[in-house]
Amino acid sequence: MNERKRQEWIAEGYQLVAQNGFERLTVKLICRMVAKSKSSFYHYFGELELFKDALLTHHAKRAHQFARDIDACQQVEPDLVTVLMDYRTDIFFYKQVRMYRDHSTYKKYGQQIFDLYENAVLEKWVDYFKLNDRPLFARKFNKFLSEHFLMSISFDTYSRDCLKYFLFELWEMVHQLKKGN
């Protein structure tokens, strides 16, 4: 099997799901996007569910690199913000996975990927928000922050300024909470 051609299908499908969700993913649409025939699609993937599995596997591989890149960040701003910008498509793909978290396949991938992310980012949040004395709160806060972030972003508004504003608002909230105001 020609892996380069197969990866072309996966790259297009990955972008499509990130922007429009799994419900819009059809064999006809993906064939149109890559300018190939349905028989070519079926040659590489057999059926749409197997293609979705290939997309999830691709996402899991990218998530490992995402976690390594987060782990390498020295500071939240600008380093982590830059990584979040670089992985824009992956974040939006993950958002789609989270939306289907009640489905067993998506739930498994979603939890694995969140665990990778959480292990990479938690220490950075603890330092940034100065939560060293509150590890349980930091972990719960990270889960809340991640879910809220995913549900509030859109392809149209996702930008460096949007991320910086989001971080500023979170920092203000935690600061006020710690002050007791």
N, C-alpha and C positions, 0 to 999 in steps of 0.2 A: 504494500500500500504506500502511495506517495505521501509522506508525512507533511511535506510543505503544502500540498494542496488541501490536505485535511485541516491543517492549521489555518488556512485561509478561511475555510468555512467556520471554524471555531471563533476566529477573531471577529468576523462579521456578526455571528450569532451572539457573541459576548456583548458587543456594542449594542446590538438591537435590544437584548434583554435589559441591559443597564439603562437604556433610554426609555423603553416602552413596556417592560415587564414580560413575564413568561406567557401571559395570556395572549399577547400579540404575536408570539413566535409561531409561525406556520412554515411548513415545508415550502409552500409557494412563495412566501415573502423572502425567506432566506435564499432561495434559488434566484429570485430576482435581484437580490442584493449582491450576490457573487457572480451573477450573469452566467449561471450554469443550469443544466437541466435537472429535473427531478430524479432521473435515473442516476445521475452523478451523485446526488445527495444520498440516495438509497445504497449506492455502491460503497460509499464511505461510512455510513452510519446505520443503515438498515431500517431505522424508524425514528420518529421524532423523539421518543422517550430516550433512546440511546444517545441521540444528539444532546439532549438536555443533560444526561449523565456526563458526556464529554465536556460540556460547558462547566458543570460543577467540579469536575476533576481539574480542569484548567484553572478555575477560580481558586481551588484549594492550593495548587502550586503557586499561584501568584500571591496568595495570602501568606505563605511562608516567607516570600521575599519581602512583602509589605511589613511583616513583623520584624524581619532583620533590619530593614531600613528605619523603622521606628526605633528599634533598640539602639541603633547607631546615632540617633539624634542627641546632640548635646544640650539643646534648649528647646522649649516648646515654641518660642518665637525667636528666630524664623525657621529653625530646622524642621520641627514637626509640621508646621503649616506648609512648608514646601513639600514634604512627603505626602501630606493630605491632598495637595494639588496634583502631585505627580500620579497619584493612584485614584484619581477622580472616577474613572470608569469602573474600577474595582469596587469602590465604595458604593456606587449606584447599583452595581450588580448585587452586592451584598444586601443592599436595601431590599431588592426584589426577593432574595432568599429569605430575609427576615419576614417579609409580608406573607410568605407561605410556610411559616415555621410550624404550623400544626400538621403539615404533611410530613410523614416520617423521613423521607429522603432529604427534604430541605432542612428539617429540624436537625438531623445528624450533621450535615455540612455546616449549617449555621452555628451550631454550638462549638464545633471544632474550630471554626474560623474565629469566633468571638474569643475563645480561650487563647488562641495565638495572639490576637490583638491585645487582650487584657494583660497577658503576661509581659508583653512588650511595652505597654504604655502606662501601666499602673504606677510604677515608680516615678515616672515623669509627672503624672498628675499629683502624686503625693508631694513632690518637691514644688511644683508650680503653685499649687493651692495651699501649700504649707500645712499638710494634713498628717505629718509624721506621727503625731500622737493619737491619730484616729484611723487606724488601718481598716477596720471594718466599715466605717463610714466612707472611707476613700473607695473601697471596692463597690459598695452599694451606689455611691455617687457616680462612679464610672459606668455602671450598668444603666442608671437613669440617664446620664449625659449621653451615652451612646445611642440609646433608643430615641431620646428627644432629638438629637442631632440628625439621625437618619430620617425621622419623620418630618423634620422641618426643612430639609434641603430639597432643592430641585435643580435640574440641569440648567435652567435659565438663570438662577441666582447664585450658583456655586462659584465663588471667586475667593481670591486671597483676602480681599476686604471683608467679605462675608464671614470667613473663618476667623479673622482677627476680631471682628465685632462679637461673634459668638463667644470667643475665649474671654474677651473683656467683660461681657455680661456675666459669664460664669464666675470669673474671678471676683467681680463686685458682689455677686450673690453669696459666695462662700465667705468673703470678707465680712459682709454684713451679718451673716449667720454666726460667725465666730465672735463678733463684737456683741452679739445679743440684741441687735436692733431689728 
